[in-house]
Amino acid sequence: MTKQVTVFSKYECGICENVKRWLKWANVPYTEVNVEESSEALKYVKEDLGYQSMPVIEVTDADGIKYEFQGFNAEELAKLKV
């Protein structure tokens, strides 16, 4: 199993677009969840993960361990590159 990457984003978010563009460039498969389309996802990001702004990138590694980070974090994004 490889890493599973989920990008929680919203409309008109330049940083969200930059993260998705970088992931595509690096050939990192990801799933996008727009929090403006899912109140459940927004609640999860805000209440469970504790973030107030997008994007939030959640990663599940090969061992099933989840971690997340926020924004265009070049160091964390580089860890996802295959």
Helices and strands as residue ranges (DSSP letters): E 4-9, H 14-25, E 31-34, H 39-43, I 44-49, E 56-60, E 66-70, H 74-80
